[in-house]
Amino acid sequence: MTVFFVDTSALAKRYVVEAGSTWVQSWTEPAAGHIIVICDITPVEMFSLLIRRQNERTLTAESVARLQTDFLVHVENDYLVVELDSDLCVQARDLVHRHRIRALNAIQLASAIRGVQTLQESIHFVSADENLLRAAASEGFITDNPNQHPEQAE
């Protein structure tokens, strides 16, 4: 069993077929037996991503509705969600300063750090954002980018 912290850019690949989707699906399915940790803001980002895809006409309204429902079921049953609170926001602010990363990326990284503290386990940090991966690596995480697994795209 591995513990993964997955940001929205990587987790979206479980729902939207693109480079790295098969790889992400292989370890996010419950049968794989891994713990998937996400941030409290991930549902907001995921809904935004899906609506953007609908606006770009790469997903239909019906597909978006189905994917949103599937995602919310997974949030409820499959993912460990790190709560966004004032302490996490303070830590994220410090991470913005230390790593010069975007606000939401800092919240994601602070959530992963909280996940380590809560679970007392090492966590693999997965993102498709290279800046965030560099920051996560400098915080001691093992990192992976699903875009480095394109041969498994469907």
N, C-alpha and C positions, 0 to 999 in steps of 0.2 A: 504494500500500500504506500502510495506517495500522496503528499499533501501539495496541492497546487493552488496558488493564488492566481486568478485569471482576471485581467482587466477586460473592459468591454470590447476593445479592438480584437482581442483573441477569442473571447467567448462568443462573439457574433458569428464566428466561423462554425459553431455548432448548429446555427439556425439558417445561415445564408451561405450557399455554396460558392466558395472562392478558394484561392490557393491556401492550402493548409487545413481545409475543412475536414478531410478524412482523418488527418492526424489528430486534430482537436476532438473530433467525435470519438476516436478510439479510446481516449482516456477520460472523457467526460460522461460517458454512458455509465449508469449505476453498476452494471455488471462488471465493469473494470475494477471496482472496489476502491477507488481513490476518494480522497476528501477534496472537494472543490470549494474554495473560499472566494467569496466575492465581497465587494463593497456595497454599502447601503445605497450609493448613487447609481450603481450599475443598472437597475431597472429603468431609471429615468433616461440614462444614456442609451440603453437598448431600445426603448420605445422611440427615442429621437432618431436613432439609426434606421430603424425599420420604416418610420414615416418618411425619412429622407429618401430611402430606396423606393418607396411608393411614389413620391413626388418625381423622382428620376425615371419612373416607369420601369424599373427593373423588378418590382414586386407589385402584385395586384393588391387591391384592398382586402380581398378575401384571404390571400396569403399572409398579409400583415396581421389580420385579426387572428388567424390560426397560430402564427408564430408568437404573437403576444400572449395568447392563452397558454401555449406550450411552455413558453419561457416562465410565466408566472407559476405554473405548476412545478417547474423545476426549482424555482426560487423557494417555493414552499417545502418541497420534498427532497431535493438533491443537493442544494448548496448551503453552505454555512455562511451566513451574512454577517459581516462586521458592521455594527451600528455606528452611524455617524453622530458624534457628540462633540461637545466643546473641547474636550481634551484632544480628540483626534484632529480637530481643526487647528488647534495650537501646534500640534506636531506637524501637520501638513504645511502650515505657514513656515515653520523652521526648515522643512524640506525644500520649499520653494527657494528660500534664501540660500541654502547649502548647495543645491543642485541646479538652480536656475531652470526649473521645470514649470510647466503650466499648472494652474490651480487644481484642476480635476485630476491631473496625473499625480500631484502631491497628495491628494486625498486618497487615491488608489494606493500609493506607496505607503502612506501612513496606516492604511487599513491592513496591508500585508504585514507590516511590522507588528501591529496589534494582534494579527492572527498568530504570529510566532509566539508572542507573549502569552496569549490565551491557551494555545494548544501545546506549548512547550515542545514543539516539533520544528524541524527544518522545513522550509517551504520552497518549492520551485515557483518562481515568478514568471508568468507567461504573458507576453504582450506583443503586439505588432508595432509598437512605438519604440524606435531605437533610442530616443532620448530617455524615455522612461526606463528602458532596460539598462542603460548605462547607470542611471541613478540607483536602480535596484541592485545592480552588481556591486556598486560602491558601498551599499548598505549591507553587503554580505550574502545576498540571495544568489542561488543558482538560477540562471535565467535561460529562457528559450523564446524564440520568435517563430510563430507558426508559419510565417512567410518563408522561413528557411526549409520548409517541408512541402514545396510546391508540387513535387512529383506525385503527391498523394491527393491532389485536388481532383474533384469529381468533374 
